[in-house]
Amino acid sequence: MRLLVHLVGAWIASEAAAGRYPRPVAIGLAMLVSRLGPPTIAATLATLAFKSLRDGGAFDGVLAPRAAPRRRAAAARRSA
């Protein structure tokens, strides 16, 4: 349960850092999350690093969408 609290705190902190919330809300959230301690900070930094890498295209070949097989299966069902 404690890990869940830290992960939710890290998720909220990363969303606030990404600019999803207005500044006064982000400051309040940052103050609340800062009270959770080092595990949350580590999870937040890992999340932000992953987002930066994903936005930079580091996972384009690895995390490619798999929509093509579904289309083929749907087309086969329609023609049958």
BABAKOL-763109 format. One record per residue: residue in one letter; residue number from 1; x, y, z of N, C-alpha, C, O, CB in turn. Coordinates in steps of 0.001 Angstrom, whole numbers. Atoms other than C-alpha are relative to their C-alpha. Glycine has a CB too. Example, Ala and Ser with C-alpha at 12.3 -4.5 7.8 and 13.67 -1.06 7.14 Angstrom:
<aa = a, i = 1, n_east = 890, n_north = -1190, n_up = 0, ca_east = 12300, ca_north = -4500, ca_up = 7800, c_east = 900, c_north = 1200, c_up = 0, o_east = 1936, o_north = 1181, o_up = 665, cb_east = -992, cb_north = 27, cb_up = 1246>
<aa = s, i = 2, n_east = -820, n_north = -1190, n_up = -60, ca_east = 13670, ca_north = -1060, ca_up = 7140, c_east = -770, c_north = 1090, c_up = 730, o_east = -261, o_north = 2198, o_up = 899, cb_east = 414, cb_north = 462, cb_up = -1415>
This chain:
<aa = m, i = 1, n_east = 827, n_north = -1197, n_up = 0, ca_east = 0, ca_north = 0, ca_up = 0, c_east = 868, c_north = 1257, c_up = 0, o_east = 538, o_north = 2262, o_up = -628, cb_east = -939, cb_north = 0, cb_up = 1211>
<aa = r, i = 2, n_east = -882, n_north = -1158, n_up = -75, ca_east = 2853, ca_north = 2331, ca_up = 786, c_east = 609, c_north = 307, c_up = -1374, o_east = 761, o_north = 1468, o_up = -1754, cb_east = 1113, cb_north = -242, cb_up = 1039>
<aa = l, i = 3, n_east = -554, n_north = -182, n_up = 1340, ca_east = 4359, ca_north = 1758, ca_up = -2662, c_east = -1014, c_north = 666, c_up = -924, o_east = -646, o_north = 1502, o_up = -1749, cb_east = 441, cb_north = -1346, cb_up = -585>
<aa = l, i = 4, n_east = 1050, n_north = -605, n_up = 820, ca_east = 1036, ca_north = 2667, ca_up = -4272, c_east = -97, c_north = 1500, c_up = 255, o_east = -260, o_north = 2280, o_up = -683, cb_east = -1351, cb_north = -669, cb_up = 280>
<aa = v, i = 5, n_east = 49, n_north = -1426, n_up = -341, ca_east = 990, ca_north = 5998, ca_up = -2417, c_east = 1164, c_north = 739, c_up = -648, o_east = 990, o_north = 1836, o_up = -1178, cb_east = 28, cb_north = 197, cb_up = 1533>
<aa = h, i = 6, n_east = -1165, n_north = -649, n_up = 601, ca_east = 4505, ca_north = 6784, ca_up = -3623, c_east = -122, c_north = 63, c_up = -1518, o_east = 257, o_north = 1065, o_up = -2125, cb_east = 1279, cb_north = -739, cb_up = 391>
<aa = l, i = 7, n_east = 153, n_north = -15, n_up = 1457, ca_east = 3715, ca_north = 5821, ca_up = -7210, c_east = -1040, c_north = 1018, c_up = -453, o_east = -848, o_north = 1693, o_up = -1464, cb_east = -385, cb_north = -1384, cb_up = -500>
<aa = v, i = 8, n_east = 1016, n_north = -1003, n_up = 341, ca_east = 569, ca_north = 7956, ca_up = -7270, c_east = 576, c_north = 1399, c_up = 187, o_east = 339, o_north = 2289, o_up = -631, cb_east = -1277, cb_north = -183, cb_up = 872>
<aa = g, i = 9, n_east = -651, n_north = -1297, n_up = -220, ca_east = 2551, ca_north = 10843, ca_up = -5792, c_east = 975, c_north = 332, c_up = -1109, o_east = 1047, o_north = 1479, o_up = -1550, cb_east = 723, cb_north = 12, cb_up = 1336>
<aa = a, i = 10, n_east = -940, n_north = -225, n_up = 1092, ca_east = 5221, ca_north = 10407, ca_up = -8451, c_east = -727, c_north = 323, c_up = -1294, o_east = -286, o_north = 1178, o_up = -2062, cb_east = 891, cb_north = -1219, cb_up = -193>
<aa = w, i = 11, n_east = 777, n_north = -274, n_up = 1209, ca_east = 2601, ca_north = 10321, ca_up = -11197, c_east = -539, c_north = 1434, c_up = 22, o_east = -467, o_north = 2142, o_up = -983, cb_east = -1163, cb_north = -1009, cb_up = -137>
<aa = i, i = 12, n_east = 524, n_north = -1369, n_up = -121, ca_east = 1005, ca_north = 13544, ca_up = -9920, c_east = 1117, c_north = 1013, c_up = -177, o_east = 936, o_north = 2027, o_up = -849, cb_east = -689, cb_north = 205, cb_up = 1364>
<aa = a, i = 13, n_east = -1125, n_north = -927, n_up = 126, ca_east = 4408, ca_north = 15215, ca_up = -9621, c_east = 485, c_north = 93, c_up = -1443, o_east = 823, o_north = 1180, o_up = -1911, cb_east = 1149, cb_north = -433, cb_up = 909>
<aa = s, i = 14, n_east = -463, n_north = -49, n_up = 1395, ca_east = 5395, ca_north = 14240, ca_up = -13162, c_east = -998, c_north = 727, c_up = -888, o_east = -603, o_north = 1436, o_up = -1813, cb_east = 239, cb_north = -1417, cb_up = -538>
<aa = e, i = 15, n_east = 1014, n_north = -729, n_up = 776, ca_east = 2097, ca_north = 15527, ca_up = -14556, c_east = 88, c_north = 1498, c_up = 280, o_east = -57, o_north = 2309, o_up = -634, cb_east = -1421, cb_north = -522, cb_up = 331>
<aa = a, i = 16, n_east = -138, n_north = -1418, n_up = -341, ca_east = 2560, ca_north = 18816, ca_up = -12675, c_east = 1253, c_north = 580, c_up = -655, o_east = 1238, o_north = 1714, o_up = -1135, cb_east = 57, cb_north = 191, cb_up = 1537>
<aa = a, i = 17, n_east = -1235, n_north = -477, n_up = 617, ca_east = 6140, ca_north = 19088, ca_up = -13965, c_east = -136, c_north = 122, c_up = -1512, o_east = 537, o_north = 946, o_up = -2131, cb_east = 1153, cb_north = -932, cb_up = 343>
<aa = a, i = 18, n_east = 197, n_north = -56, n_up = 1444, ca_east = 4947, ca_north = 18458, ca_up = -17517, c_east = -868, c_north = 1186, c_up = -418, o_east = -1023, o_north = 1444, o_up = -1611, cb_east = -627, cb_north = -1292, cb_up = -487>
<aa = g, i = 19, n_east = 794, n_north = -1180, n_up = 306, ca_east = 2724, ca_north = 21539, ca_up = -17286, c_east = -1472, c_north = -283, c_up = -200, o_east = -2168, o_north = 518, o_up = -824, cb_east = 534, cb_north = 653, cb_up = -1211>
<aa = r, i = 20, n_east = 1396, n_north = 364, n_up = 192, ca_east = -630, ca_north = 19803, ca_up = -17178, c_east = -940, c_north = 821, c_up = 894, o_east = -2113, o_north = 998, o_up = 565, cb_east = -186, cb_north = -1484, cb_up = 275>
<aa = y, i = 21, n_east = 822, n_north = -763, n_up = -944, ca_east = -1881, ca_north = 21880, ca_up = -14227, c_east = 450, c_north = 1446, c_up = 9, o_east = 1602, o_north = 1732, o_up = -319, cb_east = 80, cb_north = -601, cb_up = 1424>
<aa = p, i = 22, n_east = -403, n_north = -1402, n_up = -128, ca_east = -1927, ca_north = 25667, ca_up = -13715, c_east = 1048, c_north = 151, c_up = 1112, o_east = 1144, o_north = -693, o_up = 2003, cb_east = -1235, cb_north = 899, cb_up = 293>
<aa = r, i = 23, n_east = -1120, n_north = -190, n_up = -929, ca_east = 1002, ca_north = 27060, ca_up = -11736, c_east = -389, c_north = -76, c_up = 1478, o_east = 294, o_north = -776, o_up = 2224, cb_east = 643, cb_north = 1325, cb_up = -264>
<aa = p, i = 24, n_east = 324, n_north = 97, n_up = -1429, ca_east = -777, ca_north = 27570, ca_up = -8354, c_east = -333, c_north = -1434, c_up = 438, o_east = 20, o_north = -1845, o_up = 1543, cb_east = -1175, cb_north = 916, cb_up = 322>
<aa = v, i = 25, n_east = 328, n_north = 1393, n_up = -322, ca_east = -2107, ca_north = 23998, ca_up = -8452, c_east = 1267, c_north = -841, c_up = 16, o_east = 1445, o_north = -1679, o_up = 899, cb_east = -1015, cb_north = -578, cb_up = -1015>
<aa = a, i = 26, n_east = -1243, n_north = 763, n_up = 67, ca_east = 1288, ca_north = 22612, ca_up = -9477, c_east = 877, c_north = 253, c_up = 1217, o_east = 1525, o_north = -669, o_up = 1713, cb_east = 763, cb_north = 347, cb_up = -1270>
<aa = i, i = 27, n_east = -795, n_north = -311, n_up = -1191, ca_east = 2990, ca_north = 24409, ca_up = -6581, c_east = -575, c_north = -712, c_up = 1216, o_east = 171, o_north = -1276, o_up = 2017, cb_east = 49, cb_north = 1523, cb_up = 244>
<aa = g, i = 28, n_east = 636, n_north = 704, n_up = -1118, ca_east = 470, ca_north = 23015, ca_up = -4104, c_east = 241, c_north = -1499, c_up = -56, o_east = 526, o_north = -2129, o_up = 962, cb_east = -1490, cb_north = 275, cb_up = 12>
<aa = l, i = 29, n_east = -258, n_north = 1438, n_up = 158, ca_east = 853, ca_north = 19511, ca_up = -5514, c_east = 1461, c_north = -332, c_up = 301, o_east = 1754, o_north = -1357, o_up = 916, cb_east = -361, cb_north = -457, cb_up = -1426>
<aa = a, i = 30, n_east = -1418, n_north = 236, n_up = -264, ca_east = 4639, ca_north = 19803, ca_up = -5380, c_east = 289, c_north = 26, c_up = 1499, o_east = 1099, o_north = -759, o_up = 1992, cb_east = 859, cb_north = 1046, cb_up = -720>
<aa = m, i = 31, n_east = -202, n_north = -44, n_up = -1450, ca_east = 4470, ca_north = 20773, ca_up = -1713, c_east = -541, c_north = -1254, c_up = 667, o_east = 77, o_north = -1770, o_up = 1599, cb_east = -669, cb_north = 1241, cb_up = 596>
<aa = l, i = 32, n_east = 548, n_north = 1237, n_up = -573, ca_east = 2247, ca_north = 17785, ca_up = -927, c_east = 872, c_north = -1207, c_up = -321, o_east = 1137, o_north = -2032, o_up = 553, cb_east = -1417, cb_north = -238, cb_up = -514>
<aa = v, i = 33, n_east = -801, n_north = 1147, n_up = 417, ca_east = 4364, ca_north = 15323, ca_up = -2906, c_east = 1368, c_north = 25, c_up = 671, o_east = 1933, o_north = -1030, o_up = 957, cb_east = 157, cb_north = -19, cb_up = -1527>
<aa = s, i = 34, n_east = -1312, n_north = -79, n_up = -633, ca_east = 7582, ca_north = 16613, ca_up = -1348, c_east = -8, c_north = -595, c_up = 1405, o_east = 1039, o_north = -988, o_up = 1920, cb_east = 465, cb_north = 1444, cb_up = 55>
<aa = r, i = 35, n_east = 105, n_north = 594, n_up = -1339, ca_east = 6308, ca_north = 15356, ca_up = 2009, c_east = 71, c_north = -1523, c_up = -36, o_east = 223, o_north = -2145, o_up = 1015, cb_east = -1300, cb_north = 432, cb_up = 662>
<aa = l, i = 36, n_east = -24, n_north = 1458, n_up = 95, ca_east = 6300, ca_north = 11758, ca_up = 708, c_east = 1410, c_north = -577, c_up = 77, o_east = 1565, o_north = -1754, o_up = 404, cb_east = -651, cb_north = -436, cb_up = -1286>
<aa = g, i = 37, n_east = -1357, n_north = 445, n_up = -212, ca_east = 10093, ca_north = 11522, ca_up = 707, c_east = 728, c_north = -559, c_up = -1208, o_east = 266, o_north = -438, o_up = -2342, cb_east = -5, cb_north = -996, cb_up = 1026>
<aa = p, i = 38, n_east = -898, n_north = 464, n_up = 1062, ca_east = 12873, ca_north = 9882, ca_up = -1298, c_east = -581, c_north = -1018, c_up = -987, o_east = -285, o_north = -904, o_up = -2176, cb_east = 1188, cb_north = -589, cb_up = 621>
<aa = p, i = 39, n_east = 511, n_north = 936, n_up = 1018, ca_east = 10977, ca_north = 6944, ca_up = -2895, c_east = -837, c_north = 699, c_up = -1071, o_east = -774, o_north = 341, o_up = -2248, cb_east = -837, cb_north = -1086, cb_up = 666>
<aa = t, i = 40, n_east = 819, n_north = -725, n_up = 967, ca_east = 8550, ca_north = 9348, ca_up = -4526, c_east = 863, c_north = 854, c_up = -916, o_east = 593, o_north = 953, o_up = -2113, cb_east = -1025, cb_north = 874, cb_up = 720>
<aa = i, i = 41, n_east = -896, n_north = -806, n_up = 824, ca_east = 11338, ca_north = 11618, ca_up = -5713, c_east = 706, c_north = -873, c_up = -1027, o_east = 845, o_north = -482, o_up = -2186, cb_east = 1029, cb_north = 732, cb_up = 875>
<aa = a, i = 42, n_east = -663, n_north = 913, n_up = 939, ca_east = 13152, ca_north = 8655, ca_up = -7261, c_east = -960, c_north = -453, c_up = -1095, o_east = -579, o_north = -505, o_up = -2264, cb_east = 560, cb_north = -1222, cb_up = 745>
<aa = a, i = 43, n_east = 985, n_north = 425, n_up = 999, ca_east = 9978, ca_north = 7451, ca_up = -8996, c_east = -345, c_north = 1154, c_up = -938, o_east = -549, o_north = 939, o_up = -2133, cb_east = -1276, cb_north = -528, cb_up = 687>
<aa = t, i = 44, n_east = 293, n_north = -1170, n_up = 834, ca_east = 9274, ca_north = 10988, ca_up = -10244, c_east = 1112, c_north = 241, c_up = -1004, o_east = 844, o_north = 486, o_up = -2181, cb_east = -200, cb_north = 1247, cb_up = 868>
<aa = l, i = 45, n_east = -1122, n_north = -209, n_up = 916, ca_east = 12756, ca_north = 11370, ca_up = -11711, c_east = 52, c_north = -1086, c_up = -1066, o_east = 346, o_north = -804, o_up = -2228, cb_east = 1320, cb_north = 35, cb_up = 772>
<aa = a, i = 46, n_east = 18, n_north = 1086, n_up = 984, ca_east = 12506, ca_north = 7965, ca_up = -13376, c_east = -1111, c_north = 215, c_up = -1023, o_east = -912, o_north = -25, o_up = -2214, cb_east = -181, cb_north = -1360, cb_up = 699>
<aa = t, i = 47, n_east = 1120, n_north = -263, n_up = 902, ca_east = 9108, ca_north = 8894, ca_up = -14846, c_east = 326, c_north = 1134, c_up = -962, o_east = 45, o_north = 1040, o_up = -2157, cb_east = -1262, cb_north = 336, cb_up = 798>
<aa = l, i = 48, n_east = -359, n_north = -1125, n_up = 860, ca_east = 10383, ca_north = 12221, ca_up = -16149, c_east = 1073, c_north = -397, c_up = -1013, o_east = 1027, o_north = 37, o_up = -2164, cb_east = 486, cb_north = 1180, cb_up = 846>
<aa = a, i = 49, n_east = -1032, n_north = 463, n_up = 929, ca_east = 13452, ca_north = 10542, ca_up = -17674, c_east = -624, c_north = -858, c_up = -1094, o_east = -280, o_north = -711, o_up = -2267, cb_east = 1095, cb_north = -794, cb_up = 747>
<aa = f, i = 50, n_east = 670, n_north = 844, n_up = 987, ca_east = 11248, ca_north = 7948, ca_up = -19387, c_east = -813, c_north = 842, c_up = -977, o_east = -782, o_north = 597, o_up = -2183, cb_east = -906, cb_north = -1020, cb_up = 697>
<aa = k, i = 51, n_east = 790, n_north = -878, n_up = 878, ca_east = 8912, ca_north = 10666, ca_up = -20725, c_east = 900, c_north = 764, c_up = -962, o_east = 570, o_north = 909, o_up = -2139, cb_east = -834, cb_north = 987, cb_up = 834>
<aa = s, i = 52, n_east = -922, n_north = -740, n_up = 862, ca_east = 11869, ca_north = 12660, ca_up = -22055, c_east = 554, c_north = -893, c_up = -1100, o_east = 638, o_north = -489, o_up = -2260, cb_east = 1148, cb_north = 590, cb_up = 824>
<aa = l, i = 53, n_east = -503, n_north = 933, n_up = 1010, ca_east = 13304, ca_north = 9614, ca_up = -23789, c_east = -1074, c_north = -369, c_up = -1009, o_east = -802, o_north = -451, o_up = -2207, cb_east = 534, cb_north = -1258, cb_up = 664>
<aa = r, i = 54, n_east = 1095, n_north = 356, n_up = 906, ca_east = 9908, ca_north = 8664, ca_up = -25223, c_east = -321, c_north = 1151, c_up = -941, o_east = -546, o_north = 935, o_up = -2131, cb_east = -1251, cb_north = -393, cb_up = 794>
<aa = d, i = 55, n_east = 266, n_north = -1160, n_up = 852, ca_east = 9297, ca_north = 12202, ca_up = -26489, c_east = 1122, c_north = 230, c_up = -1010, o_east = 882, o_north = 748, o_up = -2100, cb_east = -190, cb_north = 1248, cb_up = 856>
<aa = g, i = 56, n_east = -1137, n_north = -154, n_up = 902, ca_east = 12781, ca_north = 12202, ca_up = -28037, c_east = 81, c_north = -1086, c_up = -1059, o_east = 906, o_north = -1003, o_up = -1969, cb_east = 1266, cb_north = 15, cb_up = 787>
<aa = g, i = 57, n_east = 29, n_north = 1050, n_up = 1007, ca_east = 11987, ca_north = 9050, ca_up = -29996, c_east = 894, c_north = -1183, c_up = 299, o_east = 1196, o_north = -1966, o_up = -602, cb_east = 379, cb_north = 563, cb_up = -1301>
<aa = a, i = 58, n_east = -911, n_north = 1089, n_up = -344, ca_east = 14224, ca_north = 6624, ca_up = -28112, c_east = -669, c_north = -1369, c_up = -83, o_east = 17, o_north = -2375, o_up = -263, cb_east = 553, cb_north = 211, cb_up = 1393>
<aa = f, i = 59, n_east = 700, n_north = 1284, n_up = -20, ca_east = 11547, ca_north = 3914, ca_up = -28050, c_east = -857, c_north = -220, c_up = -1245, o_east = -1759, o_north = -1058, o_up = -1225, cb_east = -869, cb_north = -92, cb_up = 1234>
<aa = d, i = 60, n_east = 834, n_north = 122, n_up = 1196, ca_east = 10115, ca_north = 4292, ca_up = -31553, c_east = 28, c_north = -1400, c_up = -591, o_east = -1012, o_north = -1907, o_up = -1010, cb_east = 446, cb_north = 994, cb_up = -1043>
<aa = g, i = 61, n_east = -92, n_north = 1344, n_up = 548, ca_east = 11384, ca_north = 919, ca_up = -32736, c_east = -478, c_north = -1067, c_up = 965, o_east = -917, o_north = -2136, o_up = 542, cb_east = 1407, cb_north = -286, cb_up = -401>
<aa = v, i = 62, n_east = 341, n_north = 991, n_up = -1018, ca_east = 10646, ca_north = -859, ca_up = -29458, c_east = -1492, c_north = 10, c_up = 319, o_east = -2113, o_north = -1046, o_up = 444, cb_east = 804, cb_north = 254, cb_up = 1268>
<aa = l, i = 63, n_east = 1401, n_north = -129, n_up = -400, ca_east = 7197, ca_north = 446, ca_up = -28610, c_east = -892, c_north = 344, c_up = -1185, o_east = -1762, o_north = 1209, o_up = -1077, cb_east = -143, cb_north = 1063, cb_up = 1081>
<aa = a, i = 64, n_east = 783, n_north = -283, n_up = 1201, ca_east = 5730, ca_north = 408, ca_up = -32116, c_east = -1424, c_north = -529, c_up = 170, o_east = -1615, o_north = -1609, o_up = 730, cb_east = 667, cb_north = -627, cb_up = -1251>
<aa = p, i = 65, n_east = 1379, n_north = 488, n_up = -108, ca_east = 1938, ca_north = 127, ca_up = -32308, c_east = -216, c_north = -1236, c_up = -863, o_east = 402, o_north = -1379, o_up = -1918, cb_east = -991, cb_north = 1097, cb_up = -404>
<aa = r, i = 66, n_east = 278, n_north = 1237, n_up = 731, ca_east = 582, ca_north = -3221, ca_up = -33459, c_east = -1414, c_north = 19, c_up = -572, o_east = -2211, o_north = -880, o_up = -304, cb_east = 186, cb_north = -1222, cb_up = 916>
<aa = a, i = 67, n_east = 1343, n_north = -135, n_up = 550, ca_east = -2479, ca_north = -2049, ca_up = -35360, c_east = -172, c_north = -801, c_up = -1296, o_east = -1297, o_north = -1157, o_up = -1648, cb_east = -312, cb_north = 1469, cb_up = -251>
<aa = a, i = 68, n_east = 102, n_north = 675, n_up = 1289, ca_east = -1683, ca_north = -3808, ca_up = -38645, c_east = -605, c_north = -1400, c_up = 98, o_east = -1475, o_north = -1708, o_up = -717, cb_east = 1359, cb_north = -87, cb_up = -632>
<aa = p, i = 69, n_east = 616, n_north = 1330, n_up = -58, ca_east = -2515, ca_north = -7404, ca_up = -37561, c_east = -1503, c_north = 44, c_up = 271, o_east = -2247, o_north = -794, o_up = -238, cb_east = 674, cb_north = -827, cb_up = 1067>
<aa = r, i = 70, n_east = 1438, n_north = -114, n_up = -280, ca_east = -5894, ca_north = -6305, ca_up = -36238, c_east = -770, c_north = 371, c_up = -1264, o_east = -1869, o_north = -128, o_up = -1506, cb_east = -256, cb_north = 1049, cb_up = 1103>
<aa = r, i = 71, n_east = 665, n_north = -400, n_up = 1239, ca_east = -6741, ca_north = -4658, ca_up = -39534, c_east = -122, c_north = -1181, c_up = -953, o_east = -1158, o_north = -1370, o_up = -1589, cb_east = 762, cb_north = 1148, cb_up = -675>
<aa = r, i = 72, n_east = 34, n_north = 1157, n_up = 877, ca_east = -5845, ca_north = -7778, ca_up = -41457, c_east = -1050, c_north = -1005, c_up = 482, o_east = -1782, o_north = -1574, o_up = -328, cb_east = 1386, cb_north = -660, cb_up = -71>
<aa = a, i = 73, n_east = 979, n_north = 941, n_up = -543, ca_east = -7949, ca_north = -9941, ca_up = -39128, c_east = -1417, c_north = 508, c_up = -233, o_east = -2306, o_north = -280, o_up = -554, cb_east = 244, cb_north = -227, cb_up = 1502>
<aa = a, i = 74, n_east = 1323, n_north = -575, n_up = 224, ca_east = -10912, ca_north = -7575, ca_up = -39432, c_east = -380, c_north = -91, c_up = -1482, o_east = -1535, o_north = -359, o_up = -1810, cb_east = -36, cb_north = 1469, cb_up = 477>
<aa = a, i = 75, n_east = 273, n_north = 87, n_up = 1427, ca_east = -10600, ca_north = -7531, ca_up = -43230, c_east = -310, c_north = -1444, c_up = -397, o_east = -1157, o_north = -1680, o_up = -1259, cb_east = 1192, cb_north = 535, cb_up = -809>
<aa = a, i = 76, n_east = 261, n_north = 1403, n_up = 297, ca_east = -10493, ca_north = -11340, ca_up = -43303, c_east = -1400, c_north = -401, c_up = 466, o_east = -2078, o_north = -1184, o_up = -200, cb_east = 1060, cb_north = -893, cb_up = 664>
<aa = r, i = 77, n_east = 1354, n_north = 317, n_up = -494, ca_east = -13678, ca_north = -11522, ca_up = -41202, c_east = -1066, c_north = 605, c_up = -898, o_east = -2115, o_north = -2, o_up = -1114, cb_east = -184, cb_north = 509, cb_up = 1439>
<aa = r, i = 78, n_east = 988, n_north = -644, n_up = 861, ca_east = -15470, ca_north = -9074, ca_up = -43488, c_east = -148, c_north = -713, c_up = -1332, o_east = -1250, o_north = -797, o_up = -1875, cb_east = 376, cb_north = 1445, cb_up = -235>
<aa = s, i = 79, n_east = 55, n_north = 653, n_up = 1304, ca_east = -14574, ca_north = -10953, ca_up = -46651, c_east = -537, c_north = -1427, c_up = 93, o_east = -944, o_north = -2004, o_up = -915, cb_east = 1378, cb_north = -11, cb_up = -631>
<aa = a, i = 80, n_east = 463, n_north = 1401, n_up = -149, ca_east = -15575, ca_north = -14340, ca_up = -45222, c_east = -1496, c_north = -119, c_up = 88, o_east = -2022, o_north = -1225, o_up = 214, cb_east = 609, cb_north = -626, cb_up = 1227>
